[in-house]
């Protein structure tokens, strides 16, 4: 919630099941309806530590699709581990592909990376 709306929801908060999607996460509509309750929060050191640990784990869990969102950010190592090709080889393959159009949901590089991964 914090990443999308800069809101922290206290541990133990609840909601009705009608506000959840099939993955038991809040629907976008439900997220947009949440109103700010207070400008301040009282954290102890344990709460802050848990939040920072969550961000650290999130940063490490970047999925394949996210890794290939921007071709500029792909390292040679990431490219090789996920596709079996070096970054220059991957870009050469991508240049040869003319029939994949980019969409709002994915880039040509993401589609190619997923294909090569499987």
Order of alpha helices (4+ residues) and beta strands (2+ residues): alpha-alpha-alpha-alpha-alpha-alpha-alpha
